[in-house]
């Protein structure tokens, strides 16, 4: 059982780690260490320019919602082209499935942008070319679901999946457009910033899932200090990559900085 | 396997980048709780992720990527501590010097100063410290905590129990008093 002492310990520990000096360049340091460090397989070194760049992007996204769609596990895809556009061929990278699935409400938003800053990515900005042949997954054939948030000490991470509910394969590439909404459906704060670089196109067979991660920071971020200083969201709005119709779903979280990763293949 | 490998690496590169963009902060703060020092925490996180990078697909196959990475980080932390036979406490202040003052301020001011609690944690054996971080920072239950720490559930419970006894003693108003009493209530 929990007692008063344990509650204090819990609270104090959280405060103590939340006050740890921020290390905004840590992702970049890690990327650099990997790109230039000795213990890496030779083939990974070629990407020395990619990783630091991605890490730098990730750093820039700290205060925003980074929404990236990463292809985690495509079984097919052309054995293509350049480094950046190569589709994943590794068949063994399932990612954890969502633990709770709520029914999505599809909101046919007029083809305007969800917000000023983060429309769903088009492959255009991606250094990664579209390698997959299938047509882009349409919102109407996608089902959104999310797992429970994990994490502590200032950030929560929620894995979202987009399932191809259609009967034919389709592809997704890049970042979804993500924003948090209040009870009236208005966007809270800034839309999610993109975290990292757009991933390669992923091909979703019928029933297959793509996934992306939404990171929400709280009190440790500038401008968000203090419990209760930030509003709670009621819903999340997701524009699948290259779509102008959004999916909305109940999603309650303290809305400080939000970022999202690229869409990756899930299993 | 050259070709396959390249493709796989490109794939997990984006994935890895996503991960470090999203989870580094969480790992860093966990590491901070473990080490009590920002620089050590940074090193711990960096080393952990750098080492894990070549095996990234394995990480992503895990039920929870973050848990896998955290376990790896805990193992690294614990083995580093084992290597340093001398239990150095690289803290700014010794915990006791401040402890006496807070005790007089009453129970609610116990850990209002940032490194007070971390200083006390640093006096715990590393495994107890790790257990405390998993339980009270990450809210893991006995089973989850034991899984991440790689020990039996009973061991995890015992680590927590012993850590609490020590922490209570450090914070008992009269110093010695109540290790006994408080310990036995658990």
Contacts between the chains, C-beta under 8 A, distances in Angstrom:
chain1	res1	chain2	res2	distance
A	4	B	107	7.7
A	5	B	164	7.3
A	5	B	167	7.8
A	5	B	168	6.3
A	5	B	171	7.9
A	6	B	136	7.1
A	6	B	164	7.2
A	8	B	107	7.3
A	8	B	108	7.5
A	8	B	110	6.0
A	8	B	111	6.8
A	9	B	111	7.7
A	9	B	117	7.4
A	9	B	132	7.5
A	9	B	136	5.3
A	9	B	164	7.8
A	9	B	167	6.7
A	10	B	136	4.4
A	10	B	137	7.8
A	10	B	139	7.9
A	12	B	110	6.9
A	12	B	111	3.5
A	12	B	112	7.7
A	12	B	116	8.0
A	12	B	117	4.7
A	13	B	33	6.2
A	13	B	117	6.1
A	13	B	121	7.9
A	13	B	132	7.4
A	13	B	133	7.3
A	13	B	136	5.0
A	13	B	137	5.2
A	14	B	137	6.4
A	15	B	111	7.8
A	15	B	114	7.4
A	16	B	32	7.9
A	16	B	33	7.1
A	16	B	111	7.2
A	16	B	114	5.6
A	16	B	115	7.1
A	16	B	117	5.2
A	16	B	118	5.3
A	17	B	29	4.1
A	17	B	30	7.3
A	17	B	32	5.1
A	17	B	33	4.8
A	17	B	137	6.4
A	18	B	29	7.0
A	19	B	114	4.9
A	20	B	28	7.0
A	20	B	29	5.7
A	20	B	32	4.0
A	20	B	38	5.8
A	20	B	41	6.8
A	21	B	38	4.9
A	23	B	24	7.9
A	23	B	25	7.8
A	23	B	28	5.6
A	23	B	38	7.2
A	23	B	42	5.7
A	26	B	24	5.2
A	26	B	25	7.7
A	26	B	28	6.0
A	26	B	42	6.1
A	26	B	45	6.5
A	26	B	46	7.0
A	27	B	20	4.7
A	27	B	21	5.6
A	27	B	24	5.0
A	29	B	42	7.6
A	29	B	46	5.9
A	30	B	20	5.4
A	30	B	24	6.9
A	30	B	45	7.4
A	30	B	46	5.3
A	30	B	49	5.0
A	30	B	50	6.3
A	31	B	17	7.0
A	31	B	20	6.9
A	33	B	46	6.0
A	33	B	50	4.9
A	34	B	49	7.9
A	34	B	50	5.6
A	34	B	53	5.1
A	37	B	50	6.1
A	39	B	50	7.5
A	39	B	51	7.5
A	39	B	54	7.7
A	40	B	53	7.2
A	40	B	54	6.8
A	41	B	5	7.7
A	41	B	9	7.8
A	41	B	54	6.2
A	43	B	2	7.5
A	43	B	5	6.4
A	43	B	6	5.5
A	43	B	9	6.3
A	44	B	9	5.7
A	44	B	13	7.9
A	44	B	53	7.6
A	44	B	54	7.5
A	47	B	9	7.7
A	47	B	10	7.7
A	47	B	13	6.0
A	50	B	13	6.5
A	51	B	13	6.8
A	51	B	17	6.6
A	54	B	13	7.7
A	54	B	14	7.5
A	54	B	17	4.0
A	54	B	21	7.6
A	55	B	17	6.6
A	55	B	20	6.8
A	55	B	21	7.3
A	57	B	21	7.7
A	58	B	17	6.5
A	58	B	20	6.8
A	58	B	21	3.0
A	58	B	22	7.9
A	59	B	21	7.9
A	61	B	21	6.7
A	62	B	25	7.9
A	66	B	21	6.1
A	66	B	22	7.0
A	68	B	14	7.7
A	68	B	18	5.6
A	70	B	14	4.8
A	70	B	15	5.1
A	70	B	18	5.1
A	71	B	11	6.6
A	71	B	14	7.2
A	72	B	11	7.2
A	72	B	15	5.6
A	72	B	60	6.3
A	73	B	11	7.9
A	74	B	11	7.6
A	79	B	3	7.3
A	79	B	7	6.8
A	83	B	6	7.9
A	83	B	10	5.8
A	84	B	10	7.3
A	86	B	6	7.3
A	86	B	7	5.3
A	86	B	10	4.6
A	86	B	11	7.5
A	87	B	7	7.6
A	87	B	11	7.5
A	88	B	7	6.7
A	88	B	8	7.1
A	88	B	10	7.3
A	88	B	11	3.2
A	88	B	12	7.9
A	89	B	4	6.5
A	89	B	7	4.2
A	89	B	8	6.6
A	89	B	11	7.2
A	90	B	4	7.6
A	90	B	7	6.8
A	90	B	8	3.8
A	90	B	11	5.5
A	90	B	12	7.2
A	90	B	57	5.9
A	92	B	57	5.9
A	92	B	61	6.4
A	93	B	11	7.1
A	93	B	12	6.8
A	93	B	15	7.4
A	93	B	57	4.8
A	93	B	60	4.7
A	93	B	61	6.3
A	94	B	60	7.2
A	94	B	61	5.8
A	95	B	60	5.4
A	95	B	65	7.1
A	96	B	62	7.5
A	96	B	63	5.4
A	96	B	64	5.6
A	96	B	65	6.8
A	128	B	14	7.8
A	150	B	64	6.9
A	150	B	66	5.9
A	151	B	23	7.4
A	151	B	26	4.8
A	151	B	66	6.9
A	152	B	26	6.4
A	152	B	29	7.4
A	152	B	30	7.5
A	152	B	137	5.4
A	152	B	138	5.0
A	152	B	139	7.2
A	153	B	25	7.6
A	153	B	26	5.9
A	153	B	29	3.6
A	153	B	30	6.7
A	153	B	33	7.8
A	153	B	137	6.3
A	154	B	25	6.2
A	154	B	26	7.2
A	154	B	29	6.3
A	155	B	22	7.6
A	155	B	23	7.9
A	155	B	25	5.4
A	155	B	26	5.4
A	157	B	22	5.6
A	157	B	23	6.5
A	157	B	26	7.4
A	157	B	66	7.0
A	195	B	18	6.4
A	195	B	21	4.3
A	195	B	22	6.2
A	196	B	14	6.8
A	196	B	17	4.5
A	196	B	18	5.2
A	196	B	21	5.1
A	197	B	14	6.9
A	197	B	17	7.0
A	199	B	14	4.0
A	199	B	15	7.6
A	199	B	18	7.8
A	200	B	10	7.5
A	200	B	11	7.4
A	200	B	14	7.0
A	213	B	18	6.4
A	213	B	22	5.5
A	215	B	21	7.8
A	215	B	22	4.6
A	217	B	25	7.6
A	220	B	25	7.4
A	220	B	29	7.8
A	259	B	21	7.3
A	259	B	22	7.2
A	261	B	18	3.8
A	261	B	21	7.0
A	261	B	22	6.2
A	262	B	14	6.0
A	262	B	18	6.3
A	264	B	14	7.0
A	264	B	15	5.7
A	264	B	18	7.3
